[in-house]
Each structure stands twice: as structure tokens, then as C-alpha cells.
Amino acid sequence: MIKAKTYEEILAEEDSIDLGSGACYKKSFDADGKWIAIDQYHKNSAGNLCCGWVPFQVESEHLTTRGPKWSVQSYEPLTMHPSLLCNCGHHGFIRNGRWEPC
């Protein structure tokens, strides 16, 4: 049986980037090594780990999602538009590498 990770365990991993305000992300790359999305992690209202995959508006033959894509104004520090709204209710912007709750 695989033990589910906690937010704190995800945050402690070497490839996690802390956004502050209880949010972090990991970069997601396509098969060619192009940064195409993030996996964004946070706690839901019950305190359990929740996450979402956030694809960028980029050209990649490997990015085939038909859903919404986010515009990246800056990769370093990360700034994206529009806001991110998780189905758990966690809602905010990533601006200047920081999580700004709505």
C-alpha cells in the first residue's frame, strides 16, 4: 500500500517551489524538456493535500489538453493569469513567485 503524502512532505521535496500562503508547485515538462505546466499543491479546508495540474499557453506537440490554459507573464519569478480556482475552493493568483489568495 502506498502512503498518501502530506503537503509538508511535498513542500520538503527538492523540486518543490514554495509560493508562500500554504501553496507550492513543481514544474511539469514535456518529452522534449520544455516547461509546459505546473502541479500546484495546497491544503483543502479539511487540512488534506490537494493539487491541480495547470497547463500553460505554449506550443508543444505533447500538450494535448482541450481545457483551459494559463498565460505566463514571467517564468522567473513565476507570474500567471488568470487566477487558479481548485474544486476544493482554494483560489488565488501566482504573481512574482508568490501565492496571492483571492
Number of C-alpha atoms within 10 A of each C-alpha: 3 4 5 9 10 16 20 12 11 18 20 12 10 8 11 17 19 17 21 11 11 14 23 23 22 19 16 15 14 13 10 9 8 14 16 19 22 17 15 20 24 24 17 16 11 7 10 12 17 18 19 15 15 19 21 19 14 15 10 14 9 12 16 9 8 6 7 10 16 16 14 18 13 12 11 8 12 15 18 19 14 13 16 20 13 16 11 12 10 17 14 17 18 21 18 16 19 19 22 16 14 10
